C-alpha cells in the first residue's frame, strides 16, 4: 500500500474535508489520515443530547456546496454530520482517506525535504503536511483530587455515554460552557437531581431558532439565489455583532438583552444573582439558549456558584464547602484549545516540537504556517478564531492560501518553503496590538481565548472581510525557499 504522497492531510473533519476537496482540484497526490472511522470531526464525536450549532445554518457550510434544506435556523449535530458526510461522498474522498489511522508523531526530514509520520498504521511520508485536527478535538479533563477514584459514572460531554441510563440518577455537571448549555435542558427532566457546579456565570442570549417550514426548504434548495440572499443577510447581522467585540462600548446594548433574558427567565432573585456575570458580554464565548435558564429554575436543580475543590467517594465538594452526593458526573469542561496535542506531536528538523517553540503561546503567520516548520500548514490555527462568525468562512480563506502556496511551490520548483521568522514576528505583534483593545481582552474575564502566559492566542482582532482578504492572499516574499535542485538545508 502506498505510504508516500505529495501531501498528507491529518484529520477528516470540516477542515480536512475542505482541504481534500481543494487538493483533488489541484490534481496533487494526497491522502487523508483519520483516527476515527468516519468523516465529521467534532460533529462526529459530539453526540450529546441537544448538540447543535450556535452559528446560523445558512452560514455553516462550504460556500460552494450550500445546503438549502436545513430543518432549523440553527443546525443540529445529526444534520451537520450528515451534511459533511454527504459533501465527502459527493467529492469521492473515501478513496483518498485512511480511516482508523492516528498520527503519533511527525518530523521534518531536511535532507529529503519530506515529513516523516509515525502512525498507528506504520510510517507515512509526504512533501507537504496539512494539520487539520481542529481546536475542538481533544476533550479537557479537569485535574480534580478524587475524580479518578469516583465510584460512579464519569464521562465528558464530547464522549457521551449513551449506554448509561440517567433516569432517576443524581448527577453533577461540571462546567457551564456551550456544551452544558445545550445538554442540561435535555437531561434535567429525567434525572432525580442535577447539581450544576458553576465556576463562572455565563451570559446567555435568546436563540432565534425555529423549525424551517418544508416549503421554505424546497424553495431554498430549488432557487440558489434565495440561499445566497439568506447567507448574505445572516452574515451582515453577525458581522454587525462582530463590530461590538472590537469596540466594547457597543456591547452594552447586547448585554442589556442578556440581562433582560435572565430577568425574564429566572424569577428567584437569589438564583438570578448566581447567574449574573461580572464581566462584559463577549469576553467569553457567546452562548445562545431559550431553555437553559428555565431548566435551572426546576425544583430538582441546584446551582453551586463555585468550582469543585475535590471529590470524596460519591461526594462532590465545592470550593465554598458545599457538597452533593451523586451517582454520575458529566464533564462539560471544554477542550484543549491552545494547548492542542498537535503541538507535542510535530517536530522540526532538529527534533524540537511546536510546543517547545511556542512555550505556551501558539504563534504562526496568518494562522497557517509556522517559522521553523517547512511545508507545514495548520488549518484553524492560532489567532484565527472569532466570537461571532462561522468556522467555514475562516477555513475557506485558509484553503485559498493553501492552494495558492502549493501551486506556487510546484510552479517554481520549491522543494521546501518556510515562513521567515521576522515576518511571523511582525504579524503577531500587529495582532496583539489590535487584540488588546477588544472585549476579549478588556472585558474582565478569564477565557479559553487566553493561553497559559495570559496572551490572547485565539482571536482574530479585525473584521471577517479583512480576514478573507489577508489570510486568503499568498505572498511568496514571506518565505525562504529551497529549490528542488539546491543542496539540502535544515
C-alpha positions in Angstrom: 0.0 0.0 0.0 1.3 3.4 -0.9 2.6 5.4 2.0 4.4 8.3 0.2 2.4 11.2 -1.0 3.0 14.8 -2.1 0.5 16.0 0.6 -0.8 14.3 3.7 -3.8 15.7 5.5 -4.3 14.8 9.1 -8.0 14.9 10.2 -11.2 14.4 8.3 -13.5 17.0 9.9 -14.6 20.2 8.3 -11.0 21.3 7.7 -9.7 18.0 6.4 -12.7 17.6 4.0 -12.3 21.1 2.7 -8.5 20.6 2.2 -9.0 17.3 0.5 -11.5 18.8 -2.0 -9.1 21.6 -2.9 -6.2 19.2 -3.2 -8.2 17.0 -5.5 -8.9 20.0 -7.6 -5.2 20.8 -7.9 -4.5 17.3 -9.1 -1.9 16.5 -6.4 -1.2 13.1 -5.0 -2.6 13.2 -1.5 -4.1 11.1 1.3 -6.2 11.9 4.4 -5.4 10.2 7.7 -8.3 10.0 10.1 -8.1 8.3 13.5 -11.9 7.6 13.7 -14.0 5.5 11.3 -16.0 8.3 9.7 -15.9 11.8 8.4 -17.1 14.7 10.5 -14.5 15.6 13.2 -16.1 17.3 16.1 -19.6 16.8 14.6 -19.0 13.1 14.5 -17.6 12.9 18.0 -20.0 15.2 19.9 -23.3 13.3 20.2 -24.5 14.6 23.5 -28.3 15.4 23.8 -29.2 18.8 22.3 -25.9 19.2 20.4 -26.3 21.9 17.9 -24.5 24.8 16.2 -24.6 28.4 17.6 -24.0 29.9 14.1 -27.0 30.1 11.7 -27.3 27.2 9.4 -27.0 29.2 6.2 -23.5 30.3 7.2 -22.4 26.9 8.4 -21.5 25.2 5.2 -19.0 25.5 2.4 -19.9 28.4 0.2 -19.6 26.3 -3.0 -21.5 23.4 -1.5 -24.5 25.1 0.1 -27.3 23.2 1.8 -30.8 24.5 1.3 -32.9 22.1 3.2 -31.8 22.8 6.8 -34.6 21.8 9.1 -33.9 24.6 11.6 -32.4 28.1 11.6 -29.5 26.6 13.7 -28.4 23.2 12.5 -28.3 20.2 14.9 -25.4 17.7 15.2 -27.0 14.9 13.3 -27.9 17.2 10.4 -24.4 18.8 10.3 -22.7 15.5 10.4 -24.9 14.2 7.6 -24.1 17.3 5.5 -20.3 16.7 6.0 -20.6 13.1 5.1 -22.5 13.9 2.0 -20.0 16.5 0.9 -17.2 14.0 1.4 -19.2 11.3 -0.5 -20.0 13.6 -3.4 -16.3 14.6 -3.7 -15.2 10.9 -3.7 -13.0 11.4 -0.6 -13.3 7.9 0.8 -10.9 6.6 -1.8 -8.3 9.1 -0.5 -8.9 8.6 3.2 -7.3 6.1 5.6 -9.7 5.6 8.5 -8.5 4.3 11.8 -5.1 5.8 11.3 -3.9 8.1 14.1 -0.8 10.2 13.7 1.6 9.5 16.7 4.3 11.9 15.6 5.7 13.8 12.6 9.2 15.1 12.0 10.7 17.2 9.2 13.5 15.4 7.3 15.5 18.3 6.0 17.8 16.2 3.9 15.0 14.6 2.0 12.7 17.6 2.1 9.8 15.5 3.4 7.7 15.0 6.5 8.1 11.6 8.2 5.0 10.4 10.1 4.6 7.7 12.7 1.1 6.4 12.8 -0.9 3.5 14.2 -0.7 2.1 10.7 3.1 2.4 10.4 5.2 5.0 8.7 4.0 7.6 6.1 5.8 10.4 4.4 4.9 13.5 2.4 6.4 16.6 0.9 3.7 18.7 2.5 1.8 18.2 5.7 -1.6 19.8 6.3 -2.6 19.6 10.0 -6.4 19.7 10.3 -7.2 18.3 13.8 -9.3 21.4 14.7 -9.3 23.2 18.1 -12.3 21.2 19.4 -10.6 17.8 19.0 -9.3 16.7 22.4 -11.6 16.9 25.5 -10.2 18.6 28.6 -10.5 16.5 31.7 -10.0 18.7 34.8 -7.4 17.8 37.4 -9.6 17.4 40.5 -8.5 15.5 43.5 -10.5 12.3 43.8 -12.1 12.4 40.3 -10.1 9.3 39.2 -11.4 7.3 42.1 -15.1 8.4 41.9 -17.1 5.1 42.2 -19.9 6.2 39.9 -20.1 7.0 36.2 -17.9 9.8 34.7 -17.9 11.0 31.2 -17.1 14.1 29.1 -19.8 15.7 27.0 -17.7 15.0 23.9 -17.6 11.3 24.8 -21.2 10.9 25.9 -22.0 7.5 27.3 -25.4 6.7 25.6 -25.4 3.3 27.3 -25.7 4.9 30.8 -29.3 5.5 31.9 -29.6 8.8 33.6 -33.2 8.2 34.7 -33.6 8.7 38.4 -29.9 9.4 38.9 -28.3 12.2 41.0 -26.0 14.0 38.5 -23.3 16.6 38.9 -22.5 18.7 35.9 -19.1 20.4 36.0 -18.8 23.3 33.6 -21.3 25.8 32.2 -19.9 26.4 28.7 -21.5 25.9 25.3 -22.0 22.1 25.6 -23.6 22.3 29.1 -26.0 25.0 28.0 -27.2 22.6 25.4 -27.3 19.3 27.2 -28.6 20.4 30.7 -32.1 21.2 29.4 -32.2 17.9 27.7 -31.5 15.7 30.7 -33.0 17.7 33.6 -36.4 16.1 33.1 -35.1 12.6 33.6 -32.6 12.8 36.4 -33.6 12.8 40.1 -31.4 15.7 40.9 -28.9 17.8 38.9 -26.2 19.8 40.7 -24.6 22.4 38.4 -21.2 23.5 39.6 -20.6 26.9 38.0 -17.1 28.3 38.3 -18.1 31.4 36.3 -21.5 32.7 35.4 -22.2 32.9 31.7 -24.1 35.5 29.6 -26.8 33.6 27.8 -28.7 35.3 24.9 -32.1 34.1 23.5 -31.6 31.9 20.5 -33.7 32.9 17.4 -34.1 29.2 16.4 -37.2 27.9 14.8 -38.1 25.0 12.6 -37.9 25.8 8.9 -41.1 25.0 7.0 -41.0 22.4 4.3 -42.0 24.9 1.6 -39.1 27.2 2.6 -36.7 24.2 2.5 -37.9 23.3 -1.0 -37.5 26.9 -2.1 -34.0 27.2 -0.8 -33.0 24.0 -2.5 -34.6 24.9 -5.8 -33.6 28.5 -6.1 -29.9 29.0 -5.1 -30.3 32.8 -5.2 -32.5 32.6 -2.1 -29.8 30.7 -0.2 -27.2 33.4 -1.2 -29.6 36.1 -0.1 -30.2 34.5 3.3 -26.5 33.7 3.8 -25.6 37.3 3.0 -28.3 38.7 5.3 -27.2 36.5 8.2 -23.6 37.3 7.6 -24.4 41.0 7.8 -26.1 40.6 11.1 -23.3 38.5 12.6 -20.6 41.0 11.3 -22.5 43.9 12.9 -22.3 41.9 16.1 -18.6 41.4 15.5 -18.1 45.2 15.5 -19.1 45.2 19.1 -16.4 42.8 20.0 -13.8 45.2 18.6 -15.4 48.2 20.2 -16.5 47.0 23.7 -18.7 50.1 24.4 -21.1 48.8 21.7 -21.7 45.6 23.7 -23.8 47.5 26.2 -26.9 47.0 24.1 -26.2 43.3 23.6 -25.6 42.9 27.4 -28.9 44.6 28.1 -30.5 41.8 26.0 -28.7 39.2 28.1 -29.7 40.9 31.3 -33.4 41.1 30.2 -33.3 37.5 29.1 -32.0 36.4 32.5 -34.6 38.6 34.3 -37.5 37.1 32.2 -36.4 33.5 32.7 -35.3 33.5 36.3 -37.7 35.0 38.9 -35.8 34.0 42.0 -33.5 36.9 43.0 -31.0 34.6 44.7 -30.6 32.3 41.8 -30.6 35.2 39.4 -27.7 36.8 41.3 -25.7 33.5 41.0 -26.3 33.5 37.3 -25.4 37.2 36.7 -21.9 37.5 35.2 -19.5 40.2 36.5 -17.7 40.7 33.1 -18.7 42.4 29.8 -20.6 40.2 27.5 -18.4 38.9 24.7 -15.4 38.5 26.9 -16.2 34.8 26.9 -17.8 32.8 24.1 -21.4 33.9 23.5 -24.0 31.4 24.5 -27.4 31.1 23.0 -30.4 29.2 24.5 -34.1 29.5 25.2 -34.2 26.5 27.5 -31.0 26.6 29.7 -32.1 29.3 32.2 -35.6 27.9 32.7 -34.0 24.5 33.3 -32.1 25.9 36.2 -35.3 27.0 37.9 -36.6 23.5 38.2 -37.1 22.1 41.7 -34.6 19.2 41.1 -31.8 21.5 40.1 -29.3 23.3 42.4 -26.7 25.8 41.1 -23.4 25.9 43.1 -21.7 29.2 42.3 -18.2 27.9 42.5 -15.8 25.4 41.2 -15.1 21.9 42.6 -12.3 21.6 45.1 -12.3 17.8 45.5 -14.3 14.6 45.1 -14.5 12.3 48.1 -16.2 9.0 47.3 -19.6 9.9 45.9 -19.5 13.4 47.3 -18.6 16.4 45.1 -17.2 19.2 47.2 -17.3 22.8 46.0 -14.7 25.5 46.8 -17.2 27.1 49.3 -17.5 23.9 51.3 -21.0 22.9 50.0 -21.3 19.4 48.7 -23.6 17.0 46.8 -23.8 13.2 46.8 -24.2 12.0 43.2 -24.3 8.8 41.1 -22.7 10.3 38.0 -20.5 13.2 36.9 -20.8 14.8 33.5 -17.9 17.0 32.5 -18.8 20.0 30.3 -15.2 21.2 30.7 -14.3 22.0 27.1 -11.3 21.1 25.0 -7.5 21.5 24.8 -7.8 24.6 22.6 -4.5 26.5 22.8 -2.5 23.5 24.3 -3.6 21.3 21.5 -2.0 17.8 21.4 -0.7 18.6 17.9 1.9 20.8 19.5 3.6 17.8 21.1 3.4 15.6 18.0 5.0 17.7 15.3 8.8 18.2 15.3 11.2 20.4 13.3 14.4 19.1 11.6 16.2 19.4 14.9 13.6 17.4 16.8 12.0 20.3 18.7 8.2 20.2 18.9 5.8 23.0 18.1 5.1 23.2 21.8 8.8 23.8 22.6 8.9 26.6 20.0 5.7 28.2 21.4 6.5 27.9 25.1 2.8 28.1 25.9 1.9 30.8 23.3 0.9 29.4 19.9 2.1 31.6 17.1 2.1 31.3 13.4 1.8 33.5 10.3 -1.8 34.1 9.3 -2.7 31.2 11.5 -1.5 28.9 8.7 2.3 28.5 8.6 4.9 28.4 11.4 8.6 29.6 11.2 11.0 26.7 11.5 8.5 24.1 10.2 8.8 24.0 6.4 6.0 22.7 4.2 3.6 22.5 7.2 0.1 24.1 7.0 -2.2 24.3 10.0 -5.9 24.9 9.5 -7.9 26.9 12.1 -4.6 27.7 13.7 -3.6 30.4 16.2 -5.4 33.8 16.3 -8.0 32.9 13.6 -11.0 32.4 15.9 -13.9 34.9 16.0 -16.6 35.3 18.6 -19.3 35.7 16.1 -18.8 34.1 12.7 -18.6 30.7 11.0 -15.5 28.5 11.0 -16.2 27.8 7.4 -15.5 31.4 6.5 -12.1 31.2 8.2 -11.4 27.8 6.7 -12.1 28.9 3.1 -9.7 31.8 3.4 -7.0 29.4 4.6 -7.8 27.0 1.8 -7.3 29.8 -0.7 -3.9 30.4 0.9 -3.0 26.7 0.9 -3.8 26.1 -2.7 -2.0 29.2 -3.9 1.0 28.3 -1.9 1.1 24.7 -3.2 0.5 25.9 -6.8 3.4 28.4 -6.5 5.7 25.9 -5.0 5.1 23.4 -7.8 5.4 26.1 -10.5 8.7 27.5 -9.0 10.2 24.1 -8.2 10.3 24.7 -4.5 11.3 21.6 -2.5 10.8 23.4 0.8 9.2 26.6 1.9 9.4 28.2 5.4 7.9 31.4 6.5 10.6 33.9 7.6 10.8 34.4 11.4 10.8 38.2 11.1 7.6 38.1 9.0 5.9 35.9 11.6 7.0 38.1 14.5 5.9 41.3 12.8 2.5 39.8 12.0 1.9 38.6 15.6 3.0 41.9 17.1 0.3 43.6 14.9 -2.3 41.1 16.0 -1.5 41.6 19.7 -1.5 45.3 19.4 -5.1 45.1 17.9 -6.5 42.4 20.2 -5.7 44.2 23.4 -8.4 46.7 22.6 -11.1 44.2 22.0 -13.7 42.9 24.5 -11.9 39.6 24.6 -9.1 41.2 26.5 -10.8 44.2 28.2 -14.0 42.5 29.3 -12.7 41.4 32.7 -12.8 37.6 32.4 -10.6 34.7 32.0 -11.5 32.6 28.9 -10.0 29.9 26.8 -9.0 32.6 24.3 -6.1 33.3 26.7 -3.1 31.0 26.8 -1.1 30.0 29.9 1.0 33.1 29.5 -2.1 35.3 29.6 -1.8 36.2 25.9 -4.7 36.0 23.5 -3.6 33.4 21.1 -7.1 32.5 19.8 -8.9 35.6 18.4 -8.6 37.4 15.1 -9.0 41.0 16.1 -10.3 42.5 12.9 -13.4 42.1 10.7 -14.0 38.9 8.7 -13.8 40.6 5.3 -10.3 41.7 6.3 -9.6 38.1 7.3 -10.7 36.8 4.0 -8.5 39.3 2.1 -5.4 38.9 4.3 -5.4 35.2 5.2 -6.6 34.2 1.7 -3.7 36.0 0.0 -0.4 34.2 -0.5 2.7 36.3 -0.7 5.8 34.3 -1.7 8.1 37.1 -0.4 7.2 36.0 3.2 9.0 32.7 2.6 12.5 31.3 2.4 12.5 28.6 -0.3 14.8 25.8 -1.2 14.6 24.7 -4.9 14.4 21.1 -5.9 17.9 21.1 -7.4 19.5 23.0 -4.5 21.7 21.4 -1.8 19.7 20.2 1.2 19.2 22.7 4.0 17.8 22.5 7.5 
